[in-house]
Amino acid sequence: MKKLALHWQILLGMAAGVIFALILTNFSWGAEFVSDWIKPFGNIFINALKLIAVPLILASLIKGISDLKDISKLSKMGTRTIVTYIITTVIAISIGLGMVNLVQPGGSISEETRQDLLTSYEGDASGVQLNAARQREAGPLQALEDLVPSNIFAAAGDNANMLQVIFFAIFFAIGLILIPEKTAKPVKDFFDGFNEVILKMIDLIMLTAPYGVFALLAALVVESPSTDLFAALAMYALTVLLGLALMIGVYVLLVWVFTKNKPSFFINGIAPAQLLAFSTSSSAATLPVTMERVEEHMGVHKEVTSFVLPIGATINMDGTSLYQAVAAVFIAQAFGIDLTLGAQLGIIATATLASIGSAAVPGAGMVMLVIVLAQAGIPEAGLALIFAVDRPLDMCRTMVNVTGDAAVSLMVAKSVDKMGEPNVKDWDDNYSEAKQ
């Protein structure tokens, strides 16, 4: 196992988890055994990654921005990062709308199946509608108000408040740049060391990644809804998957055009982060690995990765945006609603803004989808139609989110001349040296 590349180890762990669960589902005690004795290890793995998400963002952003030593550099990099993220999000939503209008998956759902799904998932849909109602009722500047925390410790205590943590880190780092270098040096030295400790913690956690994803996939298989529901939504799921695949192709093309790196360079570099994103359905949980892969395996300078990637994990949800576009039109088709061009353009705008405010945790896109549905005048009860396949598609769209973060970081790094040669560190070797 140790001789295999990390992404192959993770892939084997995922395959073994699925096979293991499929075997156990043939026994009456199988599902209970996986839930009680296997799933907790997957939850522990996710919790360990989430544990270091906030410290990583604080340490890497403060260190990366303060190293710039020039506010103009921050402004230049920040503008290019935000603009590029918005452009890729609009592209993703447009691809989603194009695919769903071309395939027309909603027409394949029969009235009988629709009613069965609505009955089965009515409770879940109501819960999501209630959560999203509070966000819809907020004022037009609520997102701006929520950006500034009243208490950084309270903000750091919840991974859903990543934007607030990022705001504090940027504000703090700007303060470091503006005070005399001699005064700032002890603080910078602290965060340099703090950042190194967090990176070593990532190394140790990633040694357990193949076993963590084994547990996560095994639990997913035994808890999946019935195959009849998946069959009824096959065309919808296929449409989303085709759109996500096209979006990954767009990323590869953009990286090739802007950085002149071969597609294999990008795909091989980001593969472990993609697989981990697929397993965890969380961009935030995958962030430590994404940063390490982009920096060490693709040669992007730390000051770029520590700025672009944490922001991307929060505001760049291309896969989620694409899914929201497909889901909204699919539900409209299932209810026999013909969406006008204006309504679909409204979906692009709403989904773009919703993706910025969507938390980087599993299932957050479902809450934001209600806002998109309401804007387009689509019945929110239609959410029940897609609950059956939301979890596996959530895994796929998170993988696209992470891929987009990496692609944008490469493009921004190239534009500000902050790309070098990859500098790969061997996790197992580092771990062995630490033990000696």
N, C-alpha and C positions, 0 to 999 in steps of 0.2 A: 504494500500500500504506500509506504513512504517513498518508493521510487517513482510513483506516478505523479503527474502534475496535479495541482490542487483541484482544478476544475474537473479532471477525470475522477478524482477521489469523491468529489461532491456528487457527480453524475452517478457513480456506482452506488453511493449511499442512497440517492433518490430512487434508483431502480430497485435496490434491495428492499427499501421500505414499501414500495408498491407491491412487489411480489409477496413479501412477508404478510402484508395485510390481506391480499387476495386469498392467500392460503388459509389464513385464520378466519376469514368470513364464512368458510364452509363449516365451521364449528359453532355451536350455540354460545359458547363462552368466549369466542374470538374477539368480538367487538368490545366486550367489557374488559378483557385482558389488555387490549391495546390502549383503551382509554385510561385504565388505572395504572398500567405499568410501563407503557411506552411513551404515550403522549407527554407526560410530565417532563421527560428529558428534552423533548423538542421545545417545550415552553421555557425550560431553564436556559437553553441555548439562545432563544430570542431575547429573554430577559437580560442575559449577559451582554448581548450586543446593544440593547437599548440602554443598559446601565452606563455605557461609556459614550453614548451619543452626545449628550449635553456637554460633558467635560471635553470631548473631542472638538466640538464646535467652538467652545470658549477658547481653548488653548490654541487651536489651529488658526482661527480667525484673528485673534489678538496678535499672535506671533506673525502671521502672514501680512496683515495690514501694517503693523508697526514697523516691519522690515522694509516697507516701501520708502519710508523716510521722506515722503513727498505727497501731499494731499492731491496734487494734480494727477499723479499716477493712479490713485484710488478712484478718482472721478472718471478717468479714461477707461479703466478696466471695468468699473461698475456699470457705466453706460453701455459698453459693448456687451457685457454679460446679460443685462436685463433685456436689451433690444433683441439679442439673438434668441433668448429663451421665448420671448413673445412671438417671434417669427416662426420658430419651430412648432409652437403650440397651435398657431393658426393653420400651419401646414397639416398638422396631425388631425385637427378637427375637419378640415376640408377633405382629407382622405377618407375619414370616417363617413361623412355625409355622401361622398361620391360612391363609396362601396355599398352603403345601405340602400341608396336609391337605385343602384344597378342590380343588386341581388334581390331586393324586395323580400326579405325573410319573413316579414309579418304576415304575408299572405298564406304561408304554409301552416299557420296555427288555426286549428278548428275551434268552433265555438265550444264544443264539449270540453276540449283540453283546456281552453282558456278559463272556463268556469271552475274546473277542478283545481287549477293553479291558484286562482283567486281565493278559493275556499281554503286551500292548504296554507297559503302564505299571507292571508289577510292580516293576521296579527303582526307579523314582521313588517309589512308595508306600513301599517299604522304607526309603528314605533319610529320608523325613519321619517315619516311625514311630520311627526310631532317634533323631532329634533331639528329638522330643517325649518320648521315654521318660525322658530325663534330667530334664525339667521335671516329669513326673508323679511321679518318685521323690523329688523334693525334699520337705522337711518343710512343715508347714502355715504356718510363719512365714517361709518362704524369700523370698517376695515382699517382705516388710518388711525382711528382712536385705539383700536386693539393692538396696533403695532408697538405702542410705547407702554412698557410694563410699569405698574405702580410699585412693584416689589420684585427685584430680580431673583430673589431666592424662591418666591412663589412661582415665577415663570419657569425657572430651571427645574422645579419639582414636577413638571408635567411635560412629557415629550410632545404633546400637542401644541405647545406654545413656542415652537422653534423660532418663529419669526421674531418674537420678543427677545429671545436669547441672542439671535443674530443682531438685532438692533443694539442691544447692550454691548455686545462684543465689538461691533464696528465703532460705536460711540466711545468705548473705552480705549480702543486702539488709536483712534484719532486724537484723543487726549494725550496718549503716550507720544505720538508724533510731535505734538505741539509744545510739550514741555522740554526743558534743556536735556540733552542727551545724557549728561552725567547723572541727572536725577532719575531718568527713565531706565538706566541700565540695570539696577537691581530688579526692577519689576520685569523687564524683558528677560533677564536671566532666569527668573522664576518660571515664567511661562515657557521658555525654551526647554527647561528640564521637565516641566509638567507635561509638555507635548510628547517628549521622548518616553515618559512613563506610560502615557496613554497608548502610544504606538506599540510598546512592548506588550501591553495588555491585549491589544488586538492580535498580536502574533500568537499569544497563548490561547486565546479563545478560538482562533481559526484552526488550531490543531484538532479541535473537536467538531469542526464543521461537518465532515461526512457523517458522523454519528447523530448530530443534531438534525440534519435534513432527513436522515433515515426515519427518525421518530416523527417528524412533522408530516412527511408524506404518508407514513403508515396510518397516522391518526386521520388524515384527510380522507383516505380511501374508505375506512370503516364508517366514517360519519357522513358520507356522501348521500344525497337524496336518491330516490329510486331512478332506475335507468329509463323508465317511461318519461319522466320529466326531461331528462337530458335529450331523449330522442325528439320530443316535441319542439325543443329549442335548438336543434342541431344547426339549422340554417343561420339562426342569429349568432350562435357561437362561432360558426365558420366565418361569418362576415366580419366579426370582431377580430378573429385571428388573422384573416387575410389582410385586414387594414393594419394591424400591428406589424405583420411581416413586411408590408410595404414601407411602413415608417422606419423600421430598422434599415431597410434598403436606402431610404433617404439619408439616414445618418451616415451610413458607409460612404455614400456618394459625396456628401458634404465634407467629410473628413478627407476623402481622396482629393477633392477639388481644392480645398483650402490649405491642406497640410502636405499634399503630395505623398502621403503614406498609403501603402497598399491596404486593401480591405482586410487581408489576413492579419496584418499588423494590429489593426483595431479590434477585430473580432477575437483573436487569440488573447489580446491584452485584457479585454473586458469580460471574457467568458466566465471566470469564477464569480464575479460580482453579479452577472446576469443570472446564474444558477442559484445563487444565494437569494437574490431578489425574488426569483420564482418560488423559492421555498418559503420565504418569510412573509411575502406580500407587503413589505415595508421598506420604503426608500430610506427612511431614517435608520432602521436597523442595519441596512446594507451599506450605509454611508462610510463607515470605517474601511471596509474592504474596497469600495469604489475609489476612495482617496489613495489607498495604497497601490492599487493596480494602475491608476492613471499616472501617478507620480513615478513609481519604480519601474513599471513595465512599458510606459509610453513616453517617458522623458519629460513630462510637464513639470515645470518648476513648482516648488512647494508654495510659493507666494500666490500662485494662480490656483492650485488645487484647494488650498485652504480658504480661498475666497469664493471661487465659482461653484464648487461642489456642495458645500453646506447650503448655499442659497438655492441651488438647483434642487436639492432634496426637499425643499419646502415649497418653492414656487413653480418649478418646472415639472408638470404632470402631463406630459404629452400623451402617454398611453391612457391615462385616466380621461383626458379630454376627448380623445378619439372614441373611447368606449361610451362616453356620455352622449356624443353625437349619434352613434349607431343605436344606442339604447333608446334615446328619445324618439327617433324616427321609427324604430321598430315597434315601440309601444303604440305610436300613432297609427301605424299600418295595421296593427292587430285590432285596434278599435275602429278601423275604417275612417280615420281622419286624414284628409289630404292637406299636407302642409304646403303653404305657399313659399315662394322664393324668399320673401321678406321674413317669414317665420324661421326659415332655415338659416338666414343670415343672422337673425337674432340669436339662434342657437350658438353660432360661432362666437359672437361677442360674449354671451353669458357663460358659455363653457370655458372661454379663455379666462375670464375673471374668476370663475369658480375654481379653476385649477390652481390659481395663485393662493386662494384661501383654504385649499384642501389640505388637511393634516397628512403627514407622511406616514400613516399607519394603515393596517389592513381595514378595508371597508369604508374608509372616509369618503371615497368617491360616490358611494351610494347616497350619502346624505346630501352631497352637493348636486347630485342628479335631480333631486326633487326641485331645486331652484330652477334648473334648466327646463324641466317639464312644465313648471308653472309659468315661466316666461313665454313658452311656446303654446300655452293653452291646452296642454295634453293632460288627460286625467291621471292624477297621481296614484290612483289605485292600480294603475298598470305596472307599478313597481313589482307587484306580486308575480308578474309574468317572468321576470328575469332573476328572481331570488335563487331559483334552483341551480343556475349555472354561474352565479356571480363569483363564488369563491375561486374556482379554477381560472376564470377570466381575470379576476383580480390579480392572481399570481402572474399571469402573462403580461398584463398591462404594467405591473410594477417593474417587470424586467425591461420593458420599453422605456419607462421613466428613467431608470438607472442608465440605460444605454444613451439616452438623450443628454443626461448630465455629463457623461464622459465625452460625448462628441462635442458639446459646446465648450467644455474646458480645453479641448485640443484646439478648437478654432480660435478661442480667445487667446490662448497661449501663443499661437502662431502670429496673431495680429499684433501682439505686444512684444514679440521676439523673446518669449520665455519658454522655449522648447529646447531640450538637449537630448543627449543619448540616454536610453534606459539604464537604470542602475538597480538591478534586481538583487534583493536580499533573500537569502534562503531561510525560511522560518524554522525548519528543523535544525539547521546548523546553528542558528542563533540560540535556539532552545537548548541544544546540547551544550553549547559553550556556557550558557547561564548556569547549567547544572554542575559544571566542572569547577 
